[in-house]
Amino acid sequence: MRTLGHQQVVLAGRAVSWPSQAARDLFFLLLSDPRGHTRSDLIDLLWGESETRDGSNNLKVTRYRLRQALGDPDAILEQDGRQVLAPRYHEYADHTRFQRLLTQARGADDRERQLSYTYQALSLYEGEYLPDQTAPWADDMRNTLRTVYVRARLELASRHCDAVECQAAVQNLAGALRADPLVGEQYHRNLMGCLGTLGRADQAITHFRHFLTFIQRDVGDTLAQGTLTLADQLKSGEVHSVQHIGSDLPCPRRILHGRPQVDQRHRPPFDLSHWETELLRGRQVLSLMQKLSRVHSWPLLARLVQEFLAARLPTPYVCLLPHDVNPQRSLLPGTGPVAGWPTAVLSAVQAELDRVTGQGTARSGGAYPAHEPDSRRPVLIHTVHDPAAQPLGWLCVARASEGADLSSGDTELLARVAEALCYLLSQPHWTPRPSPKRPN
């Protein structure tokens, strides 16, 4: 029973030849719902007539022709006043097997079986349900199955993204968007960002142009500013933002491998030990972010970040402060995340915060003056911000002693943690946030 991309019944190796359009429509109508339909519903759905003598006669003749075409006098049964198709036909229908395999995937207890069942299901989806059928009853089933298919593709894309299997993630994400381009604009940004990260910016820009044309011409709408900004970054070759597919978490590949080099014409010599160090650092940050994604309170978040960095940097003086921090109150000796810090270190952190934030004067719109972290200063501060550049917090690291510099690996680790926190703190459960202002 082929219904996905086709409308065909094959019995004993031969395609069934229907004696009438009505007989074929009756078969697929009953195949679409194992519960069947009442006589009056069938007459109304097929001929648009109430249960008149003509309607009843049409149904009787059509049932006879259907049974003759299938060579099966028991093809249609009556149960509880409803006309139903014999269960064996439902069992062999591709859309039934499609849904059954996805149910098995959800119940599987390991990743490989989940992927296997899901890919088996997707192999059956060769196109829209009953593509030649224009009746409303087919539209309902068509929309339901398309939604199930798109959701399965998106779930696969997210699973592959988790495992940094980027090519498979892109293929599934693109498949979902082809089936339903209106599933969500964020998924189009995901695809553009992934393609750009994989060095396929030209394909990302092509996708953007097709999507823009579709939205403007067919939908009569405009794209979000975030999508337009991402397209501009890809066109100009800038390092662009990219997120985990289906969430606000950072891209696992970006965490593992760091930001891509914008200019790929001059590659450094291959260094296997450096690559191993980069992968180890990335896995450590990814493990931290998986732990932080389950946290819903700032004190716990700050403590976990502090413990993670203090164990890996040559200084114990690490803290994550909220964006509306008052240094005079939050950095008092013996309180909060800086308990036990020497007075000299506290003073240095307080002075650097004042410098970074413009002595407490916020710009219009709530954004503080932009700054780049300077590893030569006594205190290194990374601004944690949301996609609109609104500050969310300050990641502060003070030197343990005079001359105790951070290595390039240390500063890279800090940058990756700060970038990951930007995405993490932009998640809905961290909003609404207080207005970004500094108390007096």
C-alpha positions as CSV (number, residue, x, y, z in Angstrom):
1,M,0.0,0.0,0.0
2,R,2.0,3.0,-1.2
3,T,0.6,6.4,-0.1
4,L,3.7,8.5,0.6
5,G,4.7,10.2,-2.7
6,H,2.5,7.7,-4.5
7,Q,-1.1,6.4,-4.7
8,Q,-0.8,2.8,-5.6
9,V,-1.8,-0.7,-4.4
10,V,0.4,-3.6,-5.4
11,L,-1.0,-7.2,-4.8
12,A,1.0,-10.3,-5.8
13,G,3.5,-8.2,-7.7
14,R,1.0,-6.3,-9.8
15,A,-0.5,-2.9,-9.5
16,V,-4.3,-2.9,-8.9
17,S,-6.3,-1.5,-11.8
18,W,-9.2,0.4,-10.4
19,P,-12.5,0.1,-12.3
20,S,-13.5,3.7,-11.2
21,Q,-12.2,6.8,-9.5
22,A,-14.8,6.3,-6.8
23,A,-13.5,2.8,-6.0
24,R,-9.9,4.0,-5.7
25,D,-11.0,7.0,-3.5
26,L,-13.1,4.8,-1.2
27,F,-10.1,2.4,-0.7
28,F,-7.7,5.2,0.3
29,L,-10.3,7.0,2.3
30,L,-10.8,3.9,4.4
31,L,-7.1,3.2,4.5
32,S,-6.5,6.7,6.0
33,D,-8.3,5.8,9.3
34,P,-8.4,2.3,10.8
35,R,-11.5,3.3,12.7
36,G,-13.4,3.6,9.5
37,H,-16.5,5.8,8.7
38,T,-20.2,5.6,8.9
39,R,-22.2,5.1,5.7
40,S,-23.5,8.7,5.8
41,D,-19.9,10.0,6.3
42,L,-18.6,8.0,3.4
43,I,-21.4,9.3,1.1
44,D,-20.8,12.9,2.1
45,L,-17.0,12.7,1.8
46,L,-17.1,11.0,-1.6
47,W,-20.1,12.5,-3.3
48,G,-21.1,15.4,-1.1
49,E,-24.6,14.0,-0.8
50,S,-26.8,13.3,2.2
51,E,-27.8,9.7,2.7
52,T,-30.3,9.6,-0.1
53,R,-31.3,6.6,-2.3
54,D,-28.7,7.7,-4.9
55,G,-26.0,8.1,-2.4
56,S,-26.7,4.7,-0.8
57,N,-26.7,3.1,-4.2
58,N,-23.4,4.8,-5.2
59,L,-21.8,3.5,-2.1
60,K,-23.1,0.0,-2.6
61,V,-21.9,-0.2,-6.2
62,T,-18.5,1.3,-5.3
63,R,-17.9,-1.2,-2.5
64,Y,-18.7,-4.0,-4.9
65,R,-16.2,-2.6,-7.5
66,L,-13.5,-2.2,-4.8
67,R,-13.8,-5.8,-3.7
68,Q,-13.7,-7.0,-7.3
69,A,-10.5,-4.9,-8.0
70,L,-8.8,-6.4,-4.9
71,G,-10.1,-9.9,-5.5
72,D,-11.1,-9.9,-1.9
73,P,-14.8,-10.2,-0.8
74,D,-13.8,-9.4,2.8
75,A,-11.8,-6.3,2.0
76,I,-14.5,-4.0,3.6
77,L,-16.1,-5.0,6.9
78,E,-18.8,-3.5,9.1
79,Q,-18.0,-3.0,12.8
80,D,-20.2,-1.1,15.2
81,G,-22.1,0.6,12.4
82,R,-18.9,1.8,10.6
83,Q,-17.4,0.7,7.3
84,V,-13.7,-0.4,7.9
85,L,-11.0,-1.8,5.7
86,A,-9.7,-5.2,6.7
87,P,-6.7,-4.8,9.2
88,R,-4.2,-6.5,6.9
89,Y,-4.4,-3.6,4.5
90,H,-3.5,-1.1,7.2
91,E,-0.6,-3.3,8.3
92,Y,1.1,-3.1,4.9
93,A,0.4,0.6,4.3
94,D,3.7,2.6,4.1
95,H,2.3,5.5,6.2
96,T,1.3,3.1,9.0
97,R,4.8,1.5,9.0
98,F,6.3,5.0,8.9
99,Q,4.5,6.0,12.1
100,R,5.1,2.6,13.8
101,L,8.9,2.8,13.2
102,L,9.0,6.3,14.7
103,T,7.1,5.0,17.7
104,Q,9.7,2.3,18.1
105,A,12.5,4.9,17.8
106,R,11.0,6.9,20.7
107,G,10.9,3.7,22.8
108,A,14.4,2.5,22.0
109,D,16.9,2.5,24.9
110,D,20.1,3.4,23.0
111,R,21.1,6.0,20.4
112,E,22.0,3.6,17.6
113,R,18.6,1.8,17.7
114,Q,16.9,5.2,17.9
115,L,18.8,6.4,14.8
116,S,18.2,3.1,13.0
117,Y,14.4,3.1,13.5
118,T,14.2,6.8,12.6
119,Y,16.1,6.4,9.3
120,Q,14.1,3.3,8.4
121,A,10.9,5.4,8.9
122,L,12.3,8.3,6.8
123,S,13.2,6.0,3.9
124,L,9.5,5.3,3.5
125,Y,8.5,9.0,3.2
126,E,9.1,9.4,-0.5
127,G,6.8,12.5,-0.8
128,E,3.5,14.0,0.3
129,Y,0.6,11.7,1.4
130,L,-1.6,10.8,-1.6
131,P,-0.2,13.6,-3.9
132,D,-2.9,13.1,-6.5
133,Q,-5.8,13.3,-4.1
134,T,-7.3,16.8,-3.6
135,A,-10.2,16.0,-1.3
136,P,-10.2,17.7,2.2
137,W,-10.0,14.3,4.0
138,A,-6.6,13.7,2.4
139,D,-5.4,17.2,3.3
140,D,-5.8,16.5,7.0
141,M,-3.8,13.3,6.9
142,R,-1.2,14.9,4.6
143,N,-0.6,17.8,7.0
144,T,-0.4,15.4,10.0
145,L,2.2,13.2,8.3
146,R,4.2,16.1,7.1
147,T,4.4,17.5,10.6
148,V,5.5,14.1,11.9
149,Y,8.2,13.9,9.2
150,V,9.5,17.4,9.8
151,R,9.7,16.8,13.5
152,A,11.6,13.6,13.0
153,R,14.1,15.3,10.7
154,L,14.6,18.1,13.2
155,E,15.1,15.7,16.1
156,L,17.7,13.8,14.0
157,A,19.4,17.1,13.2
158,S,19.6,18.0,16.9
159,R,20.9,14.5,17.8
160,H,23.7,14.7,15.2
161,C,24.5,18.2,16.3
162,D,24.9,17.0,19.9
163,A,27.5,14.5,18.6
164,V,29.2,17.1,16.4
165,E,28.1,15.0,13.3
166,C,27.7,18.2,11.3
167,Q,27.2,16.8,7.8
168,A,24.3,14.5,8.9
169,A,22.9,17.4,11.0
170,V,22.8,19.7,7.9
171,Q,21.3,17.0,5.7
172,N,18.4,16.4,8.1
173,L,17.9,20.1,8.8
174,A,17.7,20.9,5.1
175,G,15.3,18.0,4.6
176,A,13.0,19.4,7.2
177,L,13.1,22.9,5.7
178,R,12.3,21.6,2.2
179,A,9.2,19.8,3.5
180,D,8.0,22.8,5.6
181,P,9.9,26.1,5.0
182,L,7.6,27.8,7.6
183,V,8.6,25.4,10.5
184,G,10.5,28.3,12.1
185,E,12.9,31.0,10.9
186,Q,15.4,30.0,13.6
187,Y,16.0,26.7,11.8
188,H,16.9,28.6,8.6
189,R,19.5,30.5,10.7
190,N,20.7,27.2,12.1
191,L,21.2,25.9,8.5
192,M,23.0,29.0,7.3
193,G,25.2,29.1,10.4
194,C,26.1,25.4,10.0
195,L,26.9,25.7,6.3
196,G,29.1,28.7,7.1
197,T,31.0,26.8,9.8
198,L,31.6,23.9,7.4
199,G,33.2,26.3,4.9
200,R,30.1,26.3,2.6
201,A,29.2,30.0,2.9
202,D,28.2,30.1,-0.7
203,Q,25.5,27.5,-0.1
204,A,24.4,29.3,3.0
205,I,23.9,32.6,1.0
206,T,22.1,30.7,-1.7
207,H,19.7,29.3,0.9
208,F,19.2,32.7,2.4
209,R,18.3,34.2,-1.0
210,H,15.8,31.4,-1.8
211,F,14.2,31.8,1.7
212,L,14.0,35.6,1.4
213,T,12.3,35.3,-2.0
214,F,9.8,32.8,-0.6
215,I,9.0,34.9,2.4
216,Q,8.6,38.1,0.4
217,R,6.7,36.7,-2.6
218,D,4.7,33.8,-1.3
219,V,4.1,34.9,2.4
220,G,4.2,38.7,2.0
221,D,6.4,39.2,5.1
222,T,10.0,40.2,6.0
223,L,12.8,38.3,7.7
224,A,14.0,38.9,11.2
225,Q,16.9,41.2,11.7
226,G,19.0,38.4,13.1
227,T,18.6,36.5,9.8
228,L,19.6,39.5,7.8
229,T,22.7,40.2,10.0
230,L,23.8,36.6,9.7
231,A,23.5,36.8,5.9
232,D,25.6,40.0,5.8
233,Q,28.3,38.3,8.0
234,L,28.4,35.3,5.7
235,K,28.7,37.5,2.6
236,S,31.5,39.6,4.0
237,G,33.4,36.6,5.4
238,E,33.1,37.7,9.0
239,V,33.1,35.2,11.8
240,H,29.4,34.6,12.4
241,S,27.3,33.4,15.3
242,V,26.1,29.8,15.2
243,Q,24.0,27.9,17.7
244,H,23.1,24.3,18.5
245,I,20.2,23.2,16.3
246,G,16.9,23.6,18.1
247,S,18.1,25.4,21.2
248,D,19.9,28.5,22.4
249,L,23.0,26.6,23.5
250,P,26.3,27.3,21.6
251,C,27.4,25.2,18.6
252,P,29.2,22.1,19.9
253,R,31.6,22.2,17.0
254,R,32.5,25.8,17.8
255,I,33.1,24.8,21.4
256,L,35.3,21.9,20.4
257,H,37.3,23.6,17.7
258,G,37.0,27.3,18.5
259,R,36.1,30.1,16.1
260,P,37.0,29.3,12.5
261,Q,39.7,31.4,10.8
262,V,38.2,34.0,8.6
263,D,41.2,34.0,6.2
264,Q,41.8,30.4,5.1
265,R,44.4,31.3,2.5
266,H,47.3,31.1,5.0
267,R,47.0,28.0,7.1
268,P,49.5,27.4,10.0
269,P,51.7,24.2,9.8
270,F,49.9,21.1,11.0
271,D,50.5,20.5,14.7
272,L,48.9,17.3,16.0
273,S,49.7,18.0,19.7
274,H,48.1,21.5,19.4
275,W,45.0,19.9,17.8
276,E,44.8,17.3,20.6
277,T,45.0,20.2,23.2
278,E,42.2,22.1,21.3
279,L,39.9,19.0,21.3
280,L,40.5,18.4,25.0
281,R,39.7,22.0,25.8
282,G,36.6,21.9,23.7
283,R,35.3,18.7,25.3
284,Q,35.9,20.2,28.7
285,V,33.8,23.3,27.8
286,L,31.1,21.2,26.2
287,S,30.9,19.1,29.4
288,L,30.5,22.3,31.5
289,M,27.8,23.6,29.2
290,Q,25.8,20.4,29.4
291,K,25.9,20.7,33.2
292,L,25.0,24.4,33.2
293,S,22.1,23.9,30.8
294,R,20.3,22.2,33.7
295,V,20.9,25.1,36.1
296,H,18.2,27.7,36.8
297,S,19.7,29.9,39.5
298,W,22.5,32.5,39.2
299,P,24.4,31.6,42.4
300,L,24.7,27.9,41.3
301,L,25.6,28.9,37.8
302,A,28.3,31.3,39.1
303,R,29.7,28.7,41.5
304,L,30.0,26.0,38.8
305,V,31.8,28.4,36.4
306,Q,34.1,29.5,39.2
307,E,35.0,25.9,40.2
308,F,35.6,24.9,36.6
309,L,37.9,27.8,35.7
310,A,39.7,27.9,39.1
311,A,40.7,24.2,38.6
312,R,42.2,24.9,35.1
313,L,43.7,28.4,35.4
314,P,46.8,29.5,37.3
315,T,44.7,31.6,39.7
316,P,41.9,31.0,42.1
317,Y,40.5,34.5,41.6
318,V,37.6,33.8,39.2
319,C,34.0,35.0,39.5
320,L,30.9,35.5,37.3
321,L,29.0,38.6,38.3
322,P,25.5,39.7,37.0
323,H,25.4,42.6,34.7
324,D,23.8,45.0,37.2
325,V,26.4,44.3,39.9
326,N,27.3,47.0,42.3
327,P,31.1,46.5,43.0
328,Q,31.0,48.5,46.2
329,R,28.4,46.0,47.6
330,S,29.1,42.7,45.7
331,L,32.8,42.8,46.2
332,L,32.9,43.4,49.9
333,P,35.6,41.3,51.5
334,G,34.3,37.9,52.7
335,T,30.9,38.1,50.8
336,G,29.4,36.5,47.8
337,P,31.5,34.8,45.1
338,V,34.7,36.6,46.2
339,A,34.7,35.4,49.8
340,G,38.3,35.2,51.1
341,W,39.9,37.2,48.3
342,P,42.7,39.6,49.3
343,T,41.7,43.3,49.5
344,A,44.2,44.2,46.8
345,V,42.6,41.7,44.4
346,L,39.1,43.0,45.2
347,S,40.2,46.6,44.5
348,A,41.8,45.6,41.2
349,V,38.6,43.8,40.1
350,Q,36.5,46.8,41.2
351,A,38.7,49.2,39.3
352,E,38.6,47.2,36.1
353,L,34.8,46.8,36.3
354,D,34.5,50.6,36.6
355,R,36.8,51.0,33.6
356,V,35.0,48.4,31.4
357,T,31.6,49.8,32.2
358,G,32.5,53.4,31.7
359,Q,32.5,54.3,35.4
360,G,28.9,53.1,35.7
361,T,27.5,55.1,32.8
362,A,25.5,52.9,30.4
363,R,25.0,53.9,26.8
364,S,21.5,54.4,25.3
365,G,19.7,51.2,25.0
366,G,21.4,49.7,28.0
367,A,24.7,48.6,26.3
368,Y,28.0,49.4,28.0
369,P,30.9,50.8,26.1
370,A,32.4,48.0,24.0
371,H,35.8,46.6,25.1
372,E,38.1,43.8,24.2
373,P,39.6,41.6,27.0
374,D,43.2,42.6,27.5
375,S,45.4,39.7,29.0
376,R,48.1,42.2,29.9
377,R,46.0,43.9,32.5
378,P,45.9,42.7,36.2
379,V,42.3,41.7,35.7
380,L,40.8,40.1,32.6
381,I,37.1,40.7,32.1
382,H,34.9,39.1,29.4
383,T,31.5,40.7,28.8
384,V,28.7,38.1,28.6
385,H,26.0,39.5,26.4
386,D,22.9,38.4,24.5
387,P,22.6,38.4,20.7
388,A,21.5,42.1,20.8
389,A,24.7,43.0,22.6
390,Q,22.8,43.7,25.9
391,P,25.1,42.8,28.8
392,L,24.2,39.7,30.9
393,G,27.2,39.4,33.2
394,W,30.9,39.8,33.7
395,L,33.4,37.0,33.8
396,C,36.3,38.3,35.8
397,V,39.8,36.7,36.3
398,A,42.5,38.3,38.4
399,R,46.1,37.3,38.4
400,A,47.3,35.3,41.4
401,S,50.4,37.4,41.7
402,E,52.5,40.1,40.0
403,G,53.9,38.6,36.8
404,A,51.7,35.5,36.9
405,D,50.5,35.8,33.3
406,L,47.8,33.7,31.6
407,S,49.0,31.6,28.7
408,S,47.4,31.8,25.3
409,G,45.7,28.5,26.1
410,D,44.2,30.0,29.3
411,T,42.9,33.0,27.4
412,E,41.4,30.8,24.7
413,L,39.6,28.7,27.4
414,L,38.2,31.9,29.0
415,A,37.0,33.1,25.6
416,R,35.2,29.9,24.8
417,V,33.5,29.8,28.2
418,A,32.4,33.4,27.8
419,E,31.0,32.7,24.3
420,A,29.2,29.7,25.6
421,L,27.7,31.7,28.5
422,C,26.4,34.3,26.0
423,Y,24.2,31.7,24.4
424,L,23.3,29.9,27.7
425,L,22.1,33.1,29.4
426,S,20.0,34.1,26.4
427,Q,17.7,31.1,27.0
428,P,14.1,31.9,27.9
429,H,14.4,30.6,31.5
430,W,17.0,33.3,32.2
431,T,14.6,36.1,31.1
432,P,13.2,38.6,31.9
433,R,16.4,40.1,33.2
434,P,16.7,43.3,35.2
435,S,17.4,46.5,33.2
436,P,21.1,46.9,32.6
437,K,21.9,49.8,34.9
438,R,24.5,50.3,37.6
439,P,23.1,51.1,41.1
440,N,24.5,54.2,42.8
